[in-house]
Amino acid sequence: MELLGRCIERAALRSGHSAEDGRNARRQLMTAPVLQTGPHCLLLTEPDAFYTHMFSLIGLNNHRRQWHITYHASTVSFAERAKKGPGWLWLEGEPLNLFGLPRSRMDSFCVCGSTGSYRFALTNARGESAPNSSAAHLLGELPTDEFASAADAIRAANQVLWRRKLPSSIKLLQLDDFDIADLIADHLEDAGSWMSVGLVGNEKVAESMLTAMDRIDTGPWKGWLRRTTDFFWGMERGRIVPLRLDHSMLKAKNASNFDIEFRPETIAAALRQRKLMPNLYLVFLVASILPGVRVLGGCRQVIYYPLMRYLAAVGLKRSNEMEALRELQRGDRPGIWGHRVLKPDTGDPFVEIELLRGATTPLPRYAEMPLVQSSGDLDSFTRDQAWTDLSHQMAAGLISAGSSEWQWSGL
């Protein structure tokens, strides 16, 4: 928690807040250890992001908190199906390319990659910038600077939009994978930390956790926690590269010559230099599981997060960290569904922003809605094959609340 607190202060300074603000944000996290982890690295006015932030604001207002502390994954691609995701924004029924990137830079490059300069453009399929009134209005609000990465650009834009468009005294603090990379490096540079001695410093422990992950993905929990890369992604010319742990080396799975020695000091240096980025499991390990912070995420997170806690237990047990294991078992802050909970009829953040800036605010109306109304038809559950498969496994008695993988859920 001490290391996470320092990470919070650094992130506040990087976002333009004062040192005192950073200390206040850190104190809030210590007092109310909650982190919003739902949206990926999305502009505030993207509907999935906007309504998730609105949902969090309801709780923060009720508890009189000063900070909205979020993590938004930036090791994601610009391109997603149906022209949604970090590289797109739909305005007046038209999909707009956030940075005016050609398809060659959308298909395989990730949001956190530094591959030149990024400037907001909001272009349509014909290459026209700001082709409608909403786009023109928004582009006028966005920063005109050039940024080294899309993640930096979106972070800066969200700070501007939050301050100018939302009449709230609550401050926004966004953590991304750059912040988490430095946080993990902090762990690894501490010669006495478990991550330094018991995980990266002990390949057998690391392998036992990877073996457990493989076992989860071949049994009744299949599909919930995949081994896409071993703890870290390699960063190579703006792309993330899947890695495999092999004889104390992290090596690229593809034809790349990318390899890094699996030692605490080597990994820490590579993280600082942005040659490596953490995978989602390590993000949750250092930002939630080890410090004891509740996370508010999407509908799938409420299943894969307890499985991640199980993996942490496997590693702690293998490294004989019994006190830490007991502390993990006593954890009483389970992850909660906190992303795509609000699903208003309009689905238009621009309409909502105008309402928020008016004499009345829609936040109390949202707060009074019953869950069945605010979340619409719950299609993120009912139309997701993973939940259907889970239901079948439960009906067959292969998964239950007593399953060994579920004992660390905190529920």
Buried (B, 14 or more C-beta within 10 A) or exposed (E): EEBBBBBBBBBBEBBEBEEEBBBBBBBBBBEBBBBBBBBBBBBBBBBBBBBBBBBBBBBBBEEEBEBBBBBBBBBBBBBBEEBBBBBBBBBEEBBBBBBBBEEEBBEBBBBBBBBEEBEBBBBBEEEBBBBBEBBEEBBEEBBEEEBEBBBBBBBBBBBBBBEEBBEBEBBBBBBBBBBBBBBBBBBBBBEEBBBBBBBBBBBEBBEBBBEBBEEBBEEBBBBBBEBBBBBBBBBBEBBBBBBBBEEEBBBBBEEBEBBBEBBBBBBBBBBBEBBBBBBBBBBBBBBBBBBBBBBBBBBBBBBBBBBBBBBBBBBBBBBEBEEBBEEBEEBEEBBBBBBBBBBBEEBBBBEBBEBBEEEEBBBEEBBEBEEEEBBBEBEBBEEBEBBEBBEEBBEEEEBEEEBEBBBBBBE
